[in-house]
Amino acid sequence: MKDRIRVLIADDSAFMRQELKKIMERDPDIEVIAVVRDGAEAVERTRALEPDVVALDINMPIMDGLTALQYIMMESPRPVVMISSLTQEGALTTYEALELGAVDFVGKPGGTISKDIAKVGDEIVYKIRSAARANTSNLRLRRTRRRRDQIKAPSLSKPHAKLSEKVVVIGQSTGGPNTIMDIIQVLPPDLGVPVIVVQHMPSSFTPSFAQRLDRNCAFTFKEAKSGDIIEPNRGYLAPGDIHMTLAPRGIMKKKGTLVRLTRTPRNTLHTPSVDVTMESVLSCYGTNTIGVLLTGMGADGATAMVKIREAGGRTIAESEETAVVFGMPKEAIRRGGAEFVLPSYKIGEKIVELVNS
């Protein structure tokens, strides 16, 4: 019989500990081996019990979740899923946790003590299962965070005559927020093409994530809005809980494309969906599409990567060497949708090379 996923839950609310345990143990593959009320106890019990996954609250007494996370990642790196309230402050703290090595997060609806936590029960189970597959060797502050002024960005000398007609579209899930930083910091301000990023993330967090991308990128990055005109040397993050697609401008015969946000299709596992966005980009840009698929559980984006490559576009999949969860890129590789398979620290330079080729 397959071993169950052993989980430790840390939350200062007795109600939340009880509800989280109940939600997780509805899945026969998950076993909650301990529940604790503060960060110090979480560190101690993690050290003693060696759980497969730690579900860690942020606001706790004695030792807060961020401090506990740092101790866990230093002493015995393992997948940690943060539990955060769906607030602006919670979002900013969550990104700090992701940079410190957390694999993923779940937003608590309704505040720190969430009486509606059952509404995100399926998400909790999915992310615990996803985290259990994480590559633990990549979790100890996996890569040294490089400041933009320390990076020598590749030059775009002799740009392609139709450079602005190209586009880069990147899809990612678990582990993606950290990974994308390694990539966008390498992109030069004169890249010459737009960059679109799709991250599986709720709408409460995408505005803050877009701001974080903007601070780390040499060109402007924003959360996409319906009607935005896609322009070169700009980045666009798909907003949460809705699909991002592109459409020709078509008004007064103006060239270019613009953003369309839509609730359809409704049968996708993730919203926003990487497949939906990539296929829409392909329909507008054709052979000028450069598709990139990064870390994440499942297969979202794999189908579109195959279509991009078959249409004559270029495709890159993150290799197992750096992928936190080698699911989505692995599936793209298996199906033949990856022209290049590279570790994350080489993907930025490859994007520049393909843009300039």
C-alpha positions in Angstrom: 0.0 0.0 0.0 1.3 3.5 -0.9 2.6 5.5 2.1 0.3 8.4 3.1 1.4 12.0 3.1 2.3 12.9 6.7 1.3 16.5 7.5 2.0 18.7 10.5 -0.4 21.6 11.0 0.6 24.8 12.9 -2.1 27.4 13.7 -2.7 29.4 16.9 -6.5 28.9 16.6 -7.9 25.7 18.0 -10.8 26.0 15.6 -8.5 26.3 12.6 -6.4 23.4 13.7 -9.5 21.2 14.0 -11.0 22.4 10.7 -7.7 22.0 8.8 -7.2 18.5 10.2 -10.7 17.5 9.2 -10.3 18.9 5.7 -7.0 17.1 5.1 -8.0 13.8 6.5 -11.0 13.5 4.2 -8.3 12.5 1.6 -7.3 8.9 2.4 -3.8 9.6 1.2 -3.2 12.3 3.8 -2.4 11.7 7.5 -2.2 14.6 10.0 0.6 13.4 12.4 0.6 16.5 14.6 -1.2 19.8 15.3 0.6 22.7 17.1 -0.3 26.2 18.2 2.9 28.3 17.6 6.0 28.5 15.5 8.4 27.3 18.1 6.5 24.1 18.6 6.2 23.7 14.8 10.0 23.8 14.5 10.5 21.4 17.4 7.9 18.9 16.1 9.1 19.1 12.6 12.6 18.3 13.7 11.3 15.3 15.8 8.6 13.9 13.5 10.0 14.8 10.0 6.6 15.3 8.3 6.3 15.2 4.5 4.6 18.6 4.5 4.2 21.4 7.0 1.0 23.5 6.8 2.1 26.8 8.5 0.1 29.7 9.7 1.8 33.1 9.6 0.4 35.0 12.6 1.2 32.9 15.7 2.5 33.6 19.2 6.0 32.9 20.6 7.4 32.5 17.1 5.6 33.7 13.9 5.3 31.6 10.8 8.0 33.4 8.8 10.6 32.8 11.6 9.5 29.2 12.0 9.8 28.8 8.2 13.4 30.0 8.3 14.3 27.6 11.0 12.7 24.7 9.2 14.4 25.5 5.9 17.8 25.8 7.6 17.5 22.7 9.8 15.5 20.2 7.7 14.2 21.6 4.4 10.9 20.2 3.4 7.7 21.4 1.6 5.9 24.1 3.5 2.5 25.4 2.5 1.7 28.8 4.1 -1.8 29.6 5.4 -2.5 33.3 4.9 -5.5 35.6 5.2 -6.8 37.0 1.9 -5.7 40.6 2.6 -3.1 42.9 1.0 -1.0 42.6 4.2 -1.4 38.8 4.0 -0.3 38.8 0.4 2.9 40.7 1.0 3.8 38.5 3.9 3.1 35.4 1.8 5.5 36.5 -0.8 8.2 36.9 1.8 7.5 33.3 2.8 7.8 32.1 -0.8 11.2 33.8 -1.1 12.2 32.1 2.1 11.5 28.7 0.6 7.8 28.0 1.1 6.4 25.9 -1.8 2.9 27.3 -1.9 0.1 29.0 0.0 -3.6 28.9 0.6 -5.6 32.1 1.3 -7.9 32.0 4.3 -11.3 33.4 3.3 -12.8 35.7 5.9 -9.7 36.5 7.9 -7.2 34.8 10.3 -9.9 32.7 12.0 -11.8 31.6 8.9 -15.2 30.1 9.5 -15.4 29.6 5.7 -12.2 27.6 5.4 -14.2 24.6 4.1 -14.8 26.7 0.9 -11.1 26.2 0.0 -10.9 22.6 1.2 -10.3 21.2 -2.3 -7.5 23.8 -2.8 -5.9 22.8 0.5 -5.9 19.1 -0.3 -4.6 19.7 -3.8 -1.8 21.9 -2.6 -0.8 19.5 0.2 -0.6 16.7 -2.4 1.3 18.9 -4.8 3.7 20.0 -2.1 4.4 16.4 -1.2 5.9 15.9 -4.7 8.2 18.9 -4.3 11.9 18.4 -4.9 13.3 18.9 -1.4 16.8 19.4 -2.7 15.7 22.6 -4.3 14.0 24.0 -1.1 16.9 25.3 1.0 16.8 28.9 -0.4 17.2 27.1 -3.7 18.9 29.9 -5.5 20.8 33.0 -4.3 18.5 35.9 -5.1 20.3 38.2 -7.6 19.7 41.9 -7.5 19.0 43.6 -10.8 22.1 45.7 -10.6 24.2 42.6 -10.2 23.0 41.1 -13.4 24.6 41.6 -16.8 21.7 41.3 -19.1 22.3 39.9 -22.6 22.4 42.6 -25.3 20.0 42.9 -28.1 22.4 44.2 -30.8 21.2 43.8 -34.4 17.5 43.3 -33.5 15.3 41.3 -35.8 13.4 43.4 -38.3 10.0 42.2 -37.0 11.0 41.8 -33.3 7.9 43.5 -32.0 5.7 40.9 -33.7 7.1 38.2 -31.3 5.7 37.4 -27.9 6.9 35.4 -24.8 4.2 33.6 -22.8 5.2 31.8 -19.5 3.1 29.4 -17.5 3.8 28.3 -14.0 2.2 26.9 -10.8 3.7 25.5 -7.6 7.2 27.1 -7.0 6.6 29.6 -9.8 6.7 32.9 -7.9 10.3 32.3 -7.0 11.4 30.7 -10.2 10.1 33.6 -12.4 12.2 36.0 -10.6 15.4 34.2 -11.8 14.1 34.6 -15.3 12.8 38.2 -15.6 15.8 39.6 -13.9 17.9 38.5 -16.9 15.6 40.1 -19.4 17.0 43.5 -20.7 14.9 46.7 -20.8 15.1 46.7 -24.6 13.9 43.1 -25.0 11.7 44.3 -27.8 8.7 41.9 -27.2 5.9 41.7 -24.7 6.1 39.1 -21.9 2.9 37.4 -20.6 3.0 35.4 -17.3 0.2 33.0 -16.1 0.5 31.9 -12.5 -2.1 29.7 -10.7 -3.0 32.3 -8.1 -6.2 33.8 -6.6 -7.3 37.3 -7.5 -6.5 38.6 -4.0 -2.8 37.9 -4.6 -2.1 38.8 -8.2 -2.0 42.6 -7.8 0.8 42.3 -5.2 2.5 39.6 -7.3 2.4 42.0 -10.3 4.0 44.7 -8.2 6.7 42.3 -7.1 7.4 41.4 -10.7 7.6 45.1 -11.7 10.2 45.8 -9.0 12.4 42.9 -10.2 12.1 43.4 -13.9 14.0 45.9 -16.1 10.8 46.9 -17.9 7.3 47.7 -16.6 5.2 44.7 -15.4 1.5 45.0 -14.5 -1.6 42.9 -13.8 -3.4 42.7 -17.1 -6.8 44.4 -17.5 -9.4 43.9 -20.1 -8.7 46.2 -23.1 -5.0 46.6 -22.4 -3.0 46.9 -25.6 -0.1 44.4 -25.7 3.1 46.3 -26.3 6.8 45.4 -26.6 9.1 45.9 -23.6 6.2 45.4 -21.2 5.1 42.5 -18.9 1.6 41.4 -18.3 0.5 39.1 -15.4 -2.8 37.2 -15.9 -5.2 38.2 -13.1 -6.4 35.5 -10.7 -9.8 33.7 -11.0 -10.3 34.5 -14.6 -8.8 33.5 -18.0 -6.6 35.9 -19.9 -6.8 35.8 -23.7 -5.7 38.0 -26.5 -7.6 39.3 -29.5 -6.7 41.4 -32.6 -7.5 45.1 -32.1 -9.4 45.2 -35.3 -10.6 48.8 -34.7 -10.0 51.2 -37.6 -7.6 48.6 -39.0 -5.1 49.2 -36.1 -2.4 46.6 -35.8 -1.7 44.7 -32.6 -3.5 42.7 -30.0 -5.3 43.5 -26.8 -6.3 41.7 -23.6 -9.7 40.0 -23.2 -10.6 38.5 -19.8 -13.2 35.7 -19.8 -14.9 33.2 -17.5 -15.0 30.6 -20.3 -14.1 27.8 -20.6 -15.5 26.9 -17.2 -14.3 23.3 -17.1 -10.6 24.0 -16.6 -8.8 22.7 -13.5 -7.1 26.1 -13.0 -8.3 29.6 -13.5 -6.4 31.3 -14.9 -5.4 28.4 -17.2 -2.0 28.3 -18.9 -3.4 26.3 -21.8 -6.2 28.9 -22.4 -3.8 31.8 -22.5 -1.1 30.1 -24.5 -3.5 28.9 -27.2 -5.0 32.4 -27.5 -1.5 33.9 -27.8 -0.7 31.3 -30.5 -3.8 32.2 -32.4 -2.7 35.8 -32.6 1.1 35.5 -33.0 1.5 32.1 -34.7 5.1 31.1 -35.4 6.3 34.2 -33.5 5.2 32.7 -30.2 7.8 31.7 -27.6 6.2 29.4 -25.0 7.8 28.7 -21.6 6.5 26.2 -19.1 7.9 26.2 -15.5 7.4 24.3 -12.3 4.0 23.0 -11.2 1.9 20.0 -10.6 -0.3 18.5 -13.3 -0.4 19.2 -17.0 -1.7 22.7 -17.5 0.2 24.2 -20.5 1.5 20.9 -21.9 -1.2 20.8 -24.6 -0.6 24.4 -25.7 3.2 23.8 -25.7 2.7 21.0 -28.2 0.5 23.2 -30.4 3.0 26.1 -30.3 5.9 23.8 -31.4 3.8 22.1 -34.1 2.9 25.5 -35.4 6.5 26.5 -35.8 6.9 28.5 -32.5 9.7 28.0 -30.0 9.2 26.3 -26.6 11.2 25.9 -23.4 10.5 23.7 -20.5 12.1 23.9 -17.1 14.3 20.9 -16.3 14.0 18.6 -13.3 17.3 20.1 -12.0 15.6 23.3 -10.7 11.8 22.5 -10.9 10.2 22.5 -7.4 7.5 20.3 -8.8 8.5 18.6 -12.1 4.9 18.0 -13.3 3.8 20.5 -15.9 7.2 20.8 -17.7 7.6 17.0 -17.5 4.3 16.5 -19.2 5.2 19.0 -21.9 8.5 17.2 -22.5 6.8 13.8 -22.5 4.4 14.9 -25.2 7.1 16.4 -27.4 6.2 20.1 -26.7 9.6 21.2 -25.4 12.2 22.2 -28.0 14.6 23.2 -25.1 14.8 21.7 -21.6 16.8 24.0 -19.3 17.3 24.8 -15.6 15.6 28.1 -14.6 18.9 30.0 -14.4 19.5 29.4 -18.1 16.0 30.2 -19.4 16.2 34.0 -19.3 19.2 34.0 -21.6 17.6 31.4 -23.9 14.5 33.7 -24.2 16.7 36.6 -25.2 18.5 34.4 -27.8 15.2 33.2 -29.3 13.8 36.7 -29.4 16.9 37.9 -31.2 17.2 35.0 -33.6 
